[in-house]
Amino acid sequence: MKSKSKKGLLAAAVLGIVCIVIAAAAAVLLRTKEPENITFAVLPDTQLYSESMPQIYDAQTKWIADNAKQENIRFVLHVGDIVNNAFNMEHWENSLAAMKTLEDAGIPYAVVTGNHDVDYKAAGMEMEEYYDDIRREGENFLVYYPEEKFQEMETYGGHSENGYNQYHFVKCGDYTILVLALDWLPSQETLEWARKLLAEYSNMPTIVLKHDFIKPRAGTTEDPELPVLSCEETEKQWEIFREYDQIFMILNGHYSGIDHGILENAHGNDVFVAVADFQSDRRGGNGMMQLLDLNFEGGCIEVETFSPYIMQLPESERHENDVEYLEGPNAAFEQEFDLLGRFEEIGRQ
């Protein structure tokens, strides 16, 4: 009887292993799409570099061009405030020279307008009322970053009619990520345009790029466990974004400092949000930028913050605060995020 019992247990164990193997194989067969770990480069507010320190801006884009292959950088995200004064042509020319390095290297990018990139004073309006559907003709953003510039990029999808909003398609293995770059103060017309776009591409994981969305929690009185939406406008925008389950990430600049966290959308799913802006630091930001890695195997979003400008600065010219890499919970981190599960769920919509 004991011998039979052992044989029975052995048979059951073998059967269990077979079932596990079959289940695993079935899961692989059912997964018709495979993602790929890719990296996005993030350029925080470059306004002071464009104004008087273009060599720092140049160092950032040159590093991206030189390291794109090694780091698997597929796309560059500029969070706005490209220039410091929207009416100053030299600022725009400096920004174009830096971004041309990316264009020459065949690296696509998206830019969004920040409040410094539009001349509301020339229009005789207040900053908070200068929506993208009532802008005066001849805004330099549209002159220096027209639709035609982006049409040459392989990722390019299109622009809103007013020219201040754009979208791109970024390959991620068998998936395609929609990058939706929205004006810092989008009008109702623009938000309706965004709604239609999100409805059309509901099966594409989506990154929303803005200039203004959350602000760093340091020094605020709000709940430190939750990312802080910056103002009434962004609260209204979140009420729209949270309805579209394919949005898994929202990035912005505008507010000095860095922060990140998770917001829960209307479907009970996580949305990674992050803000980065270093303009209040030494040399208008010291050239700090970020790499954002989508790590599917590790189930996380990895971020590192560093300065290509400081990397190439001789030791003799460095200040004690001139560091190549920033440390800290918001500068170098791994945010747990089920990218694989989320992408598969979105792909079924």
ABEGO torsion letter per residue (X at the ends): XAAAAAAAAAAAAAAAAAAAAAAAAAAAAABABBBBBBBBBBBBBAAAAAAABAAAAAAAAAAAAAAAAAAGBABBBBAEGABABAABAAAAAAAAAAAAAAAAAGBBBBBBBBAAABBAAAAGBBAAABBAAABBBGBAAAAABBAAAAAABAABAEBBAAGABBBBBBBBEABBBBBBBBBABBBAAAAAAAAAAAAAAAABBBBBBBABABBBABGBABBAABBBBABAAAAAAAAAAAABAABABBBBBGBBEBBBEBBBBAAGBBBBBBBBBAAABBGGGGGBBBBBBBBAAAGBBBBBBBBAAAAABBAAABBAABBABBBEAAABBBBBBBAAAAAAAAAAX
